[in-house]
Amino acid sequence: MTTTVIALTLIVGTLTFAAGAFLAAETAVRVLRRREARVAAERKSLNAAWKYLREVYGLRKSAWLPGEKNRDRR
């Protein structure tokens, strides 16, 4: 009887862990896809803004990028 209870407890625990891991993975995938969609939309907007600035003001894309060594030359 004790062996049966221990075996059933281990089986239920394993199934519970597997279900929890699956749900966590699904949640993570949904969050990452949502974040990726937001980043893509923001990138699209920024690219349109840079295109406008380059056309109107003749700016270069690398004019003010952080980390560029020679930011003073334009």
Secondary structure by P-SEA (a helix, b strand, c coil): caaaaaaaaaaaaaaaaaaaaaaaaaaaaaaaaaaaaaaaaaaaaaaaaaaaaaaacccccccccccccccccc
